[in-house]
């Protein structure tokens, strides 16, 4: 069972719906015991870094997430869920993250509209099962004002919005996507499909559309 972590924030409904296309069994839960028994964890997006970390701590969810990583259980962060995987953020002051990946979260620089909202390309930088069937130039949907300044070793794919920044990250069982795969049509469904396979689950998304489609 893939647990979608409920910390009172995030686009829970659309993430859950996205995983339905993969044939994976999911449960929306904020129960620490259920999180400890899950085969994978998903930290959904939307919200501010500080408020998200406050809720994760207040609900006693740090320990189950850390335990999952220690056991090699796949953990996927989406948008703000990816950002809190890092060490700290400068969003509205300094906030400490989960520290599961090296790097910090910084505001997008001046010169382009902020928030960065809309379709942008992926550029895979490393071979990884999460990126199976994903080509350079495939489009995904972003909504964010901050980006992750990450150690190069954890960057699986990047994008360009006035600067190059990580779009997909990963180290061991810890994975993240800055964009919203559940809103990224065929490419996003392919990415969720790949994550389900990493978790050992059944995947039913068709192969061809996810590989060939570039944008809506």
Residue pairs with C-beta under 8 A, 6 or more apart in sequence:
1 25
1 26
1 27
1 37
1 38
1 39
2 19
2 24
2 25
2 26
2 27
2 38
2 39
2 40
2 41
2 42
2 196
2 199
2 201
3 26
3 27
3 28
3 29
3 34
3 35
3 38
3 40
3 41
3 42
4 12
4 15
4 16
4 19
4 26
4 27
4 28
4 29
4 42
4 44
5 29
5 30
5 35
5 41
5 42
5 43
5 44
5 61
5 65
5 81
6 12
6 28
6 29
6 30
7 30
7 43
7 52
7 55
7 56
7 59
7 61
8 30
8 55
8 59
9 44
9 46
9 47
9 51
9 52
9 55
9 80
10 43
10 44
10 45
10 46
10 47
10 52
10 78
10 80
10 81
11 44
11 45
11 46
11 180
11 182
12 28
12 44
14 180
14 182
14 183
15 42
15 44
15 45
15 78
15 182
16 26
16 28
17 182
18 181
18 182
18 188
18 189
18 192
19 26
19 42
19 192
19 196
20 26
21 189
21 192
21 193
21 204
21 205
22 189
22 192
22 193
22 195
22 196
22 201
22 202
22 203
22 204
22 205
23 196
23 201
23 202
23 203
23 204
24 196
24 199
24 201
24 202
24 203
25 201
26 42
27 34
27 38
29 35
30 59
30 61
32 59
32 60
32 61
32 63
32 64
35 41
35 61
35 64
35 65
35 68
36 64
36 67
36 68
38 68
38 73
39 73
39 74
39 199
39 200
39 201
40 73
40 74
40 75
40 76
40 195
40 198
40 199
40 201
41 64
41 65
41 68
41 73
41 74
41 75
41 76
42 75
42 76
42 77
42 78
42 81
43 65
43 75
43 76
43 77
43 78
43 81
43 82
43 84
43 85
44 78
44 79
44 81
45 78
45 79
45 80
45 81
45 82
45 143
45 180
46 79
46 80
47 80
48 80
48 91
48 92
49 80
49 83
49 84
49 89
49 91
49 92
49 95
49 97
49 105
49 146
50 89
50 91
50 92
50 93
50 95
52 80
52 81
52 84
53 84
53 95
53 96
53 97
53 98
56 62
56 65
56 84
56 98
62 98
65 75
65 98
65 100
66 98
66 100
68 75
68 173
69 75
69 100
69 172
69 173
69 174
72 172
72 173
73 173
74 173
74 175
74 195
74 198
74 199
75 85
75 100
75 173
75 174
75 175
76 175
76 176
76 177
76 195
77 83
77 84
77 85
77 174
77 175
77 176
77 177
78 176
78 177
78 180
78 181
78 182
79 143
79 144
79 177
79 178
79 179
79 180
80 144
81 176
82 148
82 169
82 176
82 177
82 178
83 89
83 97
83 105
83 146
83 148
83 176
83 178
84 97
84 98
85 97
85 98
85 100
85 101
85 169
85 174
85 176
86 97
86 98
86 99
86 100
86 101
86 102
86 103
86 104
86 105
86 148
86 150
87 96
87 97
87 99
87 101
87 102
87 103
87 104
88 94
88 95
88 96
88 97
88 104
88 105
89 95
89 97
89 104
89 105
89 106
89 146
90 104
90 105
90 106
90 107
90 146
91 105
91 107
91 145
91 146
97 105
100 171
100 174
101 150
101 151
101 154
101 169
101 171
101 174
101 176
102 150
102 151
102 154
103 148
103 149
103 150
103 151
103 154
104 148
104 149
105 146
105 147
105 148
105 149
106 146
106 147
106 148
106 149
107 114
107 145
107 146
107 147
108 114
108 115
108 116
108 144
108 145
108 146
108 147
108 161
108 162
108 163
109 162
109 163
111 162
112 161
112 162
114 145
115 143
115 144
115 145
116 142
116 143
116 144
116 145
116 161
117 142
117 143
118 141
118 142
119 139
119 140
119 141
119 142
119 215
119 216
120 139
120 140
120 142
120 159
120 160
120 161
120 167
120 179
121 136
121 137
121 138
121 139
121 159
121 160
122 134
122 136
122 137
122 138
122 139
122 140
122 157
122 159
122 167
122 168
122 187
123 136
123 137
123 157
123 158
123 159
123 160
123 167
124 131
124 134
124 135
124 136
124 156
124 157
124 168
125 155
125 156
125 157
125 158
126 155
126 156
126 157
128 156
128 168
128 170
129 194
129 197
129 198
130 156
130 168
130 170
130 175
130 191
130 194
130 195
130 198
131 156
131 157
131 168
131 191
131 194
132 190
132 194
132 197
133 190
133 194
133 207
133 210
133 211
134 157
134 187
134 190
134 191
134 210
134 211
135 211
137 214
138 187
138 213
138 214
139 184
139 187
139 214
139 215
139 216
140 167
140 177
140 179
140 180
140 181
140 184
140 187
140 188
140 191
141 179
141 180
141 183
141 184
141 188
142 159
142 161
142 178
142 179
142 180
143 180
144 178
147 161
147 163
147 165
147 166
147 178
148 165
148 166
148 169
148 176
148 178
149 165
150 166
150 169
153 171
154 166
154 169
154 170
154 171
155 166
155 168
155 169
156 166
156 168
156 169
156 170
156 175
157 166
157 167
157 168
158 164
158 165
158 166
158 167
159 165
159 167
159 178
165 178
166 178
167 177
167 178
167 179
168 175
168 176
168 177
168 178
169 175
169 176
170 176
175 195
175 198
177 191
179 188
180 188
181 187
181 188
181 189
181 191
181 192
182 188
182 192
184 191
185 213
185 216
186 209
186 210
186 213
187 210
187 213
189 205
189 210
190 205
190 210
190 211
192 205
193 203
193 204
193 205
193 210
194 203
196 202
196 203
197 203
